[in-house]
Amino acid sequence: MVYGQQLSLIQESQQPRLDARLWAGCFNAKESSLHQLAPYVGKLKSGMVRILIQMYSEPGHTILDPFCGSGVVPLEAVLLGRHAVGNDLSPYAYAITRGKLSAPDSKQEALSRAQEVISNAERRASAVDLTRVPEWVKTFFHPDTLKETLSAFDVLKEREDYFLTACLLGILHHVRPGFLSYPSSHLTPYLRSKMFPPEDFPKMYAYRDLRSRLLAKVERAYRRPLFMQNEKQVTWRVTQENAMHLSIADNSVDAVISSPPYFGALDYARDNRLRLWFLGTSDWKELDRSLTASDKVYVSQMAQCLVELNRVLKHGAYCVLVLGDVERNGTKKDTASIVSELAGQASHSQMITKFVYDDEIPDIRRSRRKTRTTKHERILVMQKVVF
């Protein structure tokens, strides 16, 4: 189903009507290839996000995603002619979201910048001191590959080039030859040395050059960039703040569209610990404690977040949250119901629940197949009203 057909279905009724058919199937061949700069466990489906933006905002509106993760909402917002504000505490989420939004206007410009960075990194590589690198990081790379990679991150940090940083993060580890590491899983950093013993697969443990791989990654990023037609007329910014305290003016946001953490169902820092190390996060466990909402703090923290979202939303605007039911040890938590109740109880909130849409997650959409944690996504639609 093409986007025009989807939009006509949305407009059949004056009232927004959600329907899972609007985002059914795989969107990899239809979405902007910028969505695929770097992997992210639990990221929102771009087709669903596009529909939500079209339903609950208009071109020129400002869309806020306070838990932006891999940047699906901010990128889709800009592609649809909306101003975008993305926020996330994770340095990895911040880097790849900024990377997607700051992609050069042309592939030629992107490749030219990449060539400069690579040449600079190659010149510096021989001077890199690997004694400062933790042993667990070293186990993933050939020493010469690691030196080039570290040099490249240093150059990109100096240049504040988030697009190429995101590209580099996207090729950091995988089992395929086009990536930089020894054979490893793609989403989370686990070596596959038992499956691919070095003595049986020596080529998989040989030096992998940065140049060819990073340039190929940039080429892939521009397969379907789908840049917005009115790019000069929209603005975006990305912040790295606690969602309970955002540096956003009162009553300035036209819609909130987001997917908050799922009651500790995902370990965002652990899953990205290798990429985070290259971004300067030495203690991923400490970061995980701030990113993964445990049962003990989830309710109190989410209640404060809802008060903050109420503050920044305009009157009459919608807050749309994609929330996952979590089941562990025989106990099921209906996150949407919990958040809806919190919004109703919050003393400074004017958000009322309009409806909850239930969308079962098929196994094919999971990054981790046959999981027992999250089986349903519920789209909670709330509106800020004046009492």
N, C-alpha and C positions, 0 to 999 in steps of 0.2 A: 504494500500500500504506500503510495507516494505522499509527500507532505501536503500537497494540495488537496488530495482526497481526505486526508486526516482532518485538515482544517474545516472542510465542508461538513464532516460529521460533527465536529465540535459546535458548528454554528447552526445545526438543525433546530436547536432549542435556544431560547433566550437565556436560560439558566445553564451554566456550565455543567456538562455531564461527562463524568469519567467513564472510560470503557477500555479495558485491558487490550482489546483488539487494536487500539490505536498505537500501541507500542509492542505488539507481538512480533516474535521472530528476531532474527539477528540484524543489528544495525551497523555492523563493522564495515560493510561495503557501501553504506549510505551516509554515515556520519563523517564529519570532518576528520581527516587523518591526524589532525593535531590532538584529538582525543587520545590517540595511541602513542603519544610521546614516551610515556613511562607507565609501567604497570602499577596497579593500586588495588589491594584487596577490598572488596565490598563497595566498589564505586557504583554510583547511580547509572542507570541505563540512559543513554543520551536521548533515545526516542521518547521515553517517558518524560524526561526533563523538558524537551521541546514542547510537548503537548501542554504541560503544566504552565510553562511560560506564556504560551499563546492563550490559554484559558484565563489566567489570572493577572494579566498585565497587557499594556498597550505599547506600541513602539514609542520610544522616548522616555518610558518609565525607568525608574531605578530599581534594580533587583538586588536583594541582599541574600547571600548564603553565608551564615555565620559558622558553618562547619563544612567548608568547601572541599576538603579532601583533594581529589585529583583535578578539581576545577571544572567539572562537567557543567554545573549551573552557570558560573561566570562566562565560560566560553560560549555556551548556547545563547545566553542572554545577549552578548555582544553580536553574535551572528544574526540574531533576530532584531537588531536595532535597538536594544535596551542598554542603558547604562548599568554597569555591573560593579558590585562590591563583594569581594570574596574575603573570607577570614578563616584562619585555622592556626592552632597553636603548633602544629607539627612543622618543623623546618622542611621536611620532604614535601608535604602538601603545599606549603608556601612556595617552594622553589618551582614545582612543576606547574602550579596554577599560574604564577607569573610568567613561566616559560611559554605556556600556550598562548597567553594573551599578548606577549611581546614578540611573537614570531615576526621575522622580517617580511616585508611586503612581497618579496619575490624569492624564488628558490636560488636564483643567481646571487642575490645579496647574502643569503644564508650560507651558501657554499663558500663564498669569498671570505666571510667572517670565519668560517670553520677552518679554512686553509691557513689563515693568519694565526689562529689559536694553536692549531696543530704544529705548525712550524716553530712557533715560540716554545711550545711544550717539549718538542723534540730536542731543541737546543739546551733546555734546562735539565732534561731527564738525567743525564750522567751525574749531576751534582746532588741528586735526591738521596737523602740518608734514610735507608730503610730500617735503621735501628729504632727509629721513633714510631714505627708501625707495630701495632699489637700482633702477636703471633696468629690470632684467629683470623685477622684480616689477610695476613700473608698467605695463609693456606689456600686462598681462592685464586691466586694469580701467579703467573710466571714473573720472576723479579723484574725483568725488563719491561714487561707490560705494566706492572704496578708502578714503576718509576714514571713512565709516560702518562699514566692515568692521574697520578698525584700531581704531576707538573701541569696537566691540563686543568685540573680543578683549581690550582693556584692561579693560573692565568685568567680563568673565567671569573674567579672571585674578584680579582683586581679590576676586571672590565665590567663587572656587574652584568654579565651576559647570562640572563636566566633561560633564554631559549636554548642555547647550546648546553648549558648546565643540565637542563631537563633531558636533552637528547643523550648526553653522556650518562646520566642516571639510568636512562632507558636501556642502555646496552651494557650495563655493569656486570650482570651475571645471568647466565642461561647455559643450557647444554649445547646450543647451536654454535656453529663456527663463527657466525657474525657478531658474537658477543665477546667480551673481554676476559671473562673468568674461565677457570677450569670447569668441567661439566658440573652444573648446579641447577637447582630448580629456578624458575623464572620469577615467580611472585615473591617467594620467601627464600632467604639465602641458606640453602642446605647443599653441601657437596654430595655428588653422586659417585663417589669413588668406588663404592662397592658394585654399583651397576656398571661402571666404566673403570675397571682397574687400570692404573697407569701402564703396567707391563703389557696389557692387551690393547690399549688405545693410546699409544705414545703421542700421536698427533694432537690429541685433545689436551695435552699438557705442555705443548710447545708454546713458544713465544707468539703472542697475538698482537699485531701492530694496531696502534690507535688510529692512524690516519685512514686506512681503508674502511674501517668499521664505523667511525664517526661520520665520514662523508656519506657512506651508504645509509646511515640512519637519517641524516638530513634529507637525502633524496626521498626516503620513505615518508618523511613528515609532510612532503609536498605532493603526495599522490592526489589528495583531495583536500586541499586546505580550506575550501569553501569560505573564503574571507567575506565579511559583511560588505554589502554594497555601499553602505553609507558609513564607512569606518571613521571618517573624519568628524562625524556628527555624534558619535557616542564616546563615552569615557569609561574608564575602569580603574580600579585600584584594588590592591590586595594587602591585607593587614595580617599581623601575627599576634593576635590578642586573645585574652580570655573572653569567651562569648558572654560571660556575665557582666563584662564592663567594656563596651565598645565605644570607640571614639567616633561616634556618628551622631549627628544632630537630632533633636527631638522631631518627630513627625516629618521625617524627610524621605522615608523609604516607601515605594509604591507596592512592593510585594516581597515577602520572604519566602524563598523556596529552598529547602534544605533537607538533609538527612542526618540527624544527630547521632551520636554514638548509641550502640545497641546494648545497653546494660552489660557492658563488658564482654560481649560476644566476640569481639575482634581485639587483637593485641597490636595496635597500630605501630608502635615503636619496635616491638620485637620482630614483626613481619618485615620491617624495612631497616633493620639495624645496620646492615652493611652500607646501604645508601646514606643513612643518617651519619655514619662515621665519616664518610667522605665530605659531608656537609658540615662537619665540626662537632657533632654530638658524640661525645666519648662515652657517656653513660646512658644507654638506651633504656635501661630499667627505670631510672628516675623519670625519664620522659614518659614512659608507658604509664606510670602512676598518675600523671597529669592528663593523659589523653584518654585512657580507658576508664569509663565510669563504672565503679563497682556498686554493688547493691547498697553499700553503706552510705554513699554520697550521691548516688544518681538522683534521687528524688529532690533533695535540697538544692543541688546544683541546677537541675533542670527547672525548678521553680524560679530560681533567680534569673536564669536565661530567658524564661518566658516574660518576666517583668521587663527585662531589657528589650526584648523584641517588641513588646507592646509600646515601650517608650519611643522607639525609632519609627514605628509604622505610622503612616497617615491614617486618619479616620476613614473607615470604609474599606481599607486595604486588607488583603488576605495574607495569612500566614499558612503555608502549605508544608507540612512535614511528612517525609517518607520514613516510616518507623517499622522496625522489624520485631515480630514476636520472638521471644527467646525461650527455649526450653532446655533446661539442664536438670539432671538428677530427678527427672519426673515432675519437675515444677515448671509451669508455663507462665510467662509474664506477658500480658497484653500491653505492650508499651504505649500504643495509641490511646487506650483507655486511661492509663495512668497520666499521660501528658495532658489529655483533655481535661481530666479532673483537676490537675494542678492549675491549669489556666483558669478554670472556674473559681478556684479557691484563692488565687493570688490577690492580695488586697489592692495592688496597683495595676491589675490587668483589666482591660476592657475587651478581651478577646473571647468570643463565644464560638462553640463548635457548630459548624454548619452540617457536616456529615463526615463519615469515615468510610473510605473505599477499601475493600479487601482484595488484595492481589496475591494469589498463591505463586510462590517462586518455583518454577520448574527446575529440575536438577541441572539442566543444560545451562542455566543462567548463573550457576554457582561457580566461583573460583575454586571452591573446595567441594568436590562432589560428595553426595550421600552424607552430608553433614546433618547432625541432629539438633543444631542450635537454632537456626532461623529458617522457618518454613513458609512464613507468610510476611508480606509487606503490607502495611496498612497506610493509606494516604489520609492523613488527618488534615482537614480543611477548616481553618478558623478564620474569623473576620473580626477586625477591630470595630466596635460600635460605640456610639455615644448613648449612655443610659439616661 
